[in-house]
Each structure stands twice: as structure tokens, then as C-alpha cells.
Amino acid sequence: MTFLYAILLLGILIVVHELGHFLFAKLLGIKVTKFSLGLGPKLIGKQYGETEYLVSAIPFGGYVKMYGEEMSEELREEEKERAFSTQPIYKRAIVVSAGAIFNIIFAALLFFMIYIIGVPRLTATVGDLSRGAPADRAGFKKGDTISSINGKPVKYWDEITGIIHDNPGKPIQITVRRATHAETITVTPEKKASKNIFGETISVGLIGITPTGDAETVRFSVFDAFSMGIKKTWEIIVLTLTAIVKLVERVVPADTIGGPIMIFQLASKQAQNGFISFVTLMAVISINLGVFNLFPIPVLDGGHILYLAIEKFRNKPLSEQIMVVSQKIGLAFLLLLMAFAIYNDVLRLFKPGGMP
């Protein structure tokens, strides 16, 4: 089942990506000769109209082949106007970037769906207390339900932690509901060292309480879900770019880079955790795929956009020889990156605890 979950996840994202290229090529009048799910040798194929639709042997990718895409390709006079290479630069840039943009839009739609269906949120009920911690000294009790902090109503645990973490060393007033009455307690979060998502040491406020683990499914209106889907997509884009910068700065260790084995493991685990978890993973990977594809690396969509930008600046395209050499370098880089990611995946398999 692990393999099937991963193929489903990757297959959907590849179709979405290539569909972006395909639809915009068609929309702009460019002839598409092939649409392939997968790379390498053809497994099955069917011709519909002027386009052959394929399923190829290697499931990690796909492609859309457009007429006149290769510079050396001989064009028939009657179809020159439908060739990719004869289109204005802006049209070619739209088609090239459409795949990555479709991945990002698809992620926003997945988040929209998630917020419509409903997401679980931990309730604001106190579970265990750390003995001698600020909450324990201030008089908190197990089972207290926190209703407001500094006069601001709160209902869910993430709202509580956000405020407490942001106020180390500052007294805050927390109102709790108990069986028979409400009580306002003043407590000062202790400044503690913690690790952020990138493993960096940061200072946060802590009072020594944990949630009970009870959760509610929270559903949102269509308008709110749409707005939150866009916001969440943007947050993941920023997080993805920040993570790449942190990798270059060596703040994030290189051994955190994952490859196909990690995707297979994560897909299986999230599918077992439920539909929402699986779809959330799909949205995050879709954003990663979209962002990474826009990087100016030859072979990727961003590399082709770079070629078009140079062509616009020079008023003529780069020579085919330069493009071929640069694409070989880009391909070598991607293969090395993939090999390193698989190496990390294999090492994780043999570490205590194995893959996530």
C-alpha cells in the first residue's frame, strides 16, 4: 500500500503540473504532440486528435512535447504559426511557468477543501502541569479551561501557546473556567530556550502546562476557507524558500534533504492518519514542486524562463550548443541532488526509529 499511496500522490501532482503546460499551450494556439505521465519508454499510449497521451515507465515526472520546441526541428510552412519556437517570448514564458503555477494553485484549492471539510484543533483545557513551573505556582489546576488571556478570548490551544510564547518574563492575566466559577490568574512565563522548525535556538515564554489532547473539528465558511487557503499557501511558499536559504547557510543540516523513499514513507504514514493528513501532505509537496521548478536551473522550468529572459535582453536566443551544455550541467546537478537525497533516505532507514 505504501507504493500505491506514493504513486497516487506523485501521479496527481505530475498530472496537475503537466496539465498547466498543456492547457496554456492549447489556449495560446500552440500544437501539443505528446502528453506523458512518467518519463522514459512508453508503456501505453493513445492518439486523440493531434496529441498522443502516454503513460511512461518511470513514474517520477512527466512532460508535454510541443511542436517546434527543439531549435533544430524542421517546421512545416503551414504549421509554423503553431510552433512553440515561433511564439512571442511572453507566450512561451506563460506556457513554461504554467506548470509550477498550477501546482501552487492546486495546493491553495486543497487547503480550501481542507478548511471546508474541517480541521482538528486542540481545545483550551489544561491537562498536566509541570511541578514547580509558573502555572503550578500560580494555582492552575488540571481540567481548567482557559477562556481568555489579557482580556482576549481564546478557545483553542494554539491561540494560548502563541500568546504565552510571545511574552517571556511579562506578567499575563489568564481567565479559566472551573466547575463552579471563573477565575483570573496572573502568571509570568519563564524565558526558556527552544528550537524552531529549522533547529535554531530561540527564546520563548513557557508556564508549564500541556493540553488534555481533546480536539474539535472546526469548519469554515466558503469565504473564510478561500482566504485561509491562500494565506496558508503563501506561508508554505515563504517557509519553503526560507528552508532553502537555511540549507545554503548550513543552519539546516544537509542530511534533512529527503528523496523518493521519504516521500513514499510520508505518503503511507499520512494516509494511515486520515484523508486530511494525506491531502495536507499533497498540498505541501505540490508547493515545494512548484517553487523548486521555478528555480533558474537548466532543465527545470525556471531554467527555460532564464533562457527566455536572456533572449529578450539579447534580442536573439542563445545558441543551441550553449543551451545543450547548460542543460547537461543542470541535469548533472539534479542527478547528484537526487542521489544525495536517496543516500539520506537509506541512512534514515537504518537509524533508530527509521523513517518518519
NORMOKA-V989811 format. One record per residue. N is the residue number from 0. SS is DSSP state (A for helix, B for strand, O for the rest). PHI is phi in whole degrees, -180 to 180 (NA if undefined). D_LAST is the distance of its C-alpha to the last C-alpha in Angstrom with 1 decimal. Layout:
N,SS,PHI,D_LAST
N,SS,PHI,D_LAST
This chain:
0,O,NA,16.2
1,A,-55,12.9
2,A,-62,15.5
3,A,-66,17.6
4,A,-61,15.2
5,A,-67,14.4
6,A,-64,18.2
7,A,-62,19.1
8,A,-62,17.1
9,A,-66,18.3
10,A,-61,21.7
11,A,-63,22.4
12,A,-67,21.6
13,A,-67,23.7
14,A,-60,26.5
15,A,-60,26.6
16,A,-62,26.8
17,A,-69,29.5
18,A,-64,31.3
19,A,-60,31.9
20,A,-60,33.6
21,A,-63,35.5
22,A,-65,36.8
23,A,-74,38.0
24,A,-62,39.6
25,A,-62,41.4
26,A,-61,42.3
27,O,-93,43.9
28,O,82,45.8
29,O,-93,44.0
30,O,-76,44.0
31,B,-108,40.7
32,B,-95,41.1
33,B,-142,37.5
34,B,-132,34.3
35,B,-119,31.5
36,B,-96,28.0
37,B,103,26.5
38,B,-119,28.1
39,B,83,30.4
40,B,-62,32.8
41,B,-72,33.7
42,B,-92,32.7
43,B,-141,34.6
44,B,-160,36.7
45,B,-146,39.3
46,B,-89,41.9
47,B,-126,42.6
48,O,64,45.3
49,O,-91,44.9
50,B,-117,41.1
51,B,-98,39.3
52,B,-102,35.9
53,B,-124,33.6
54,B,-119,30.4
55,B,-106,29.7
56,B,-70,27.9
57,B,-97,25.0
58,B,-77,22.6
59,B,-91,21.2
60,B,144,24.0
61,B,-177,27.4
62,B,-160,30.8
63,B,-119,34.0
64,B,-100,37.1
65,B,-105,40.1
66,O,-63,43.7
67,O,77,44.9
68,O,-72,41.5
69,O,-84,42.5
70,O,-62,45.3
71,O,-84,47.1
72,O,-70,47.2
73,O,-79,50.7
74,O,-105,51.2
75,O,-76,53.7
76,A,-56,56.2
77,A,-74,55.9
78,A,-119,52.1
79,A,-59,51.8
80,A,-69,51.4
81,A,-102,48.2
82,O,-80,46.6
83,A,-62,43.6
84,A,-69,45.4
85,A,-94,48.5
86,O,-79,46.7
87,O,-58,47.1
88,A,-58,44.3
89,A,-64,43.2
90,A,-68,42.7
91,A,-64,40.7
92,A,-65,38.5
93,A,-63,37.9
94,A,-64,36.9
95,A,-66,34.6
96,A,-83,32.8
97,A,-62,32.6
98,A,-63,29.4
99,A,-65,27.3
100,A,-64,29.2
101,A,-62,28.5
102,A,-61,24.7
103,A,-71,25.1
104,A,-64,27.6
105,A,-60,25.4
106,A,-62,22.6
107,A,-62,25.3
108,A,-68,26.4
109,A,-65,23.0
110,A,-63,22.8
111,A,-57,26.4
112,A,-62,25.6
113,A,-60,22.8
114,A,-69,25.3
115,A,-70,28.0
116,A,-65,26.0
117,O,121,24.9
118,B,-118,22.0
119,B,-75,21.2
120,B,-133,22.3
121,B,-66,22.6
122,B,-74,26.3
123,O,-90,28.2
124,B,-101,28.9
125,B,-75,28.5
126,B,-98,26.7
127,B,-85,26.7
128,B,-119,28.7
129,O,-79,28.4
130,O,-62,31.7
131,O,83,34.0
132,O,-76,31.9
133,A,-52,33.9
134,A,-65,33.2
135,A,-63,34.3
136,A,-68,37.4
137,A,-80,38.2
138,O,107,38.3
139,O,-66,35.2
140,O,-131,34.6
141,O,-61,31.8
142,O,99,32.2
143,O,-61,33.7
144,B,-108,33.0
145,B,-79,33.1
146,B,-110,35.3
147,B,-160,36.0
148,B,-132,35.6
149,O,52,38.6
150,O,83,40.2
151,B,-93,37.3
152,B,-62,36.1
153,O,-133,32.4
154,O,-131,30.7
155,B,-125,27.0
156,A,-64,24.8
157,A,-64,23.5
158,A,-68,27.3
159,A,-67,28.0
160,A,-63,25.3
161,A,-59,26.4
162,A,-70,29.9
163,A,-63,29.4
164,A,-61,27.2
165,O,-84,29.9
166,O,-128,32.7
167,O,-67,32.3
168,O,77,35.7
169,O,-113,37.3
170,B,-63,38.7
171,B,-129,37.4
172,B,-104,38.9
173,B,-116,36.6
174,B,-95,38.2
175,B,-121,36.8
176,B,-102,38.0
177,O,-118,38.8
178,O,-53,40.4
179,O,-115,43.9
180,O,-161,43.8
181,B,-109,42.1
182,B,-143,42.0
183,B,-103,41.3
184,B,-118,39.8
185,B,-95,39.9
186,B,-142,37.0
187,B,-112,36.1
188,O,-60,32.4
189,B,-80,31.9
190,B,-79,30.7
191,B,-128,27.5
192,B,-80,25.3
193,B,-143,21.8
194,B,-108,19.1
195,O,-86,18.7
196,O,-63,15.9
197,O,-96,17.0
198,O,84,17.1
199,O,-80,20.9
200,B,-81,22.9
201,B,-131,24.8
202,B,-103,27.2
203,B,-135,26.7
204,B,-90,28.8
205,B,-137,27.6
206,O,-119,29.7
207,O,86,27.6
208,B,-128,26.7
209,B,-128,23.7
210,B,-77,23.6
211,O,-74,24.3
212,O,99,21.4
213,O,-70,23.9
214,B,-135,23.3
215,B,-120,25.6
216,B,-87,25.1
217,B,-106,26.9
218,O,-109,28.5
219,O,-122,30.4
220,O,-68,33.5
221,A,-58,33.6
222,A,-64,34.9
223,A,-65,32.3
224,A,-64,29.4
225,A,-64,30.7
226,A,-63,31.2
227,A,-70,27.8
228,A,-63,26.1
229,A,-66,27.9
230,A,-62,27.1
231,A,-65,23.4
232,A,-61,23.5
233,A,-63,25.5
234,A,-60,23.2
235,A,-71,20.2
236,A,-60,22.7
237,A,-62,23.7
238,A,-64,20.2
239,A,-63,19.5
240,A,-65,22.8
241,A,-63,22.4
242,A,-62,19.0
243,A,-66,20.9
244,A,-62,23.8
245,A,-65,21.7
246,A,-65,20.4
247,A,-63,24.0
248,O,-76,25.1
249,O,67,22.5
250,O,-74,21.4
251,O,-92,17.8
252,O,-62,17.0
253,A,-63,17.1
254,A,-75,14.2
255,A,-83,11.9
256,O,-65,13.3
257,O,-116,11.2
258,O,-122,13.0
259,A,-62,13.3
260,A,-64,10.8
261,A,-63,7.9
262,A,-62,10.0
263,A,-59,10.4
264,A,-65,6.9
265,A,-64,6.6
266,A,-61,10.2
267,A,-65,10.0
268,A,-63,7.7
269,A,-69,10.0
270,A,-64,12.9
271,A,-68,12.6
272,A,-77,12.6
273,O,126,15.8
274,A,-60,17.8
275,A,-62,17.7
276,A,-64,13.9
277,A,-66,14.1
278,A,-68,17.2
279,A,-62,15.9
280,A,-60,13.1
281,A,-61,16.1
282,A,-64,18.3
283,A,-64,16.2
284,A,-67,15.8
285,A,-62,19.5
286,A,-65,20.5
287,A,-57,18.7
288,A,-63,20.5
289,A,-64,23.7
290,A,-65,23.8
291,A,-62,22.9
292,A,-67,25.5
293,O,-89,28.2
294,O,-68,27.9
295,O,-76,31.2
296,O,-109,30.0
297,O,-50,32.3
298,O,94,30.9
299,O,-80,28.8
300,A,-59,30.6
301,A,-62,31.1
302,A,-65,32.9
303,A,-67,35.3
304,A,-65,35.9
305,A,-62,36.8
306,A,-58,39.2
307,A,-66,40.8
308,A,-65,41.2
309,A,-65,42.9
310,A,-61,45.1
311,A,-64,46.1
312,A,-70,47.0
313,A,-89,48.9
314,O,66,50.5
315,O,-163,49.5
316,O,-72,46.3
317,O,-64,44.9
318,O,-67,46.3
319,A,-62,44.4
320,A,-64,44.2
321,A,-64,42.4
322,A,-66,40.0
323,A,-64,39.3
324,A,-64,38.8
325,A,-64,36.5
326,A,-70,34.4
327,A,-65,34.1
328,A,-65,32.9
329,A,-63,30.4
330,A,-65,29.1
331,A,-61,28.9
332,A,-62,26.9
333,A,-66,24.4
334,A,-66,24.2
335,A,-64,23.6
336,A,-63,20.9
337,A,-65,19.2
338,A,-63,19.8
339,A,-66,18.3
340,A,-64,15.1
341,A,-66,14.9
342,A,-58,15.9
343,A,-61,12.9
344,A,-59,10.6
345,A,-65,12.6
346,A,-60,12.7
347,A,-63,8.9
348,A,-61,9.4
349,O,-102,12.1
350,O,-82,11.0
351,O,-57,10.9
352,O,94,7.7
353,O,62,6.6
354,O,-73,3.8
355,O,-67,0.0
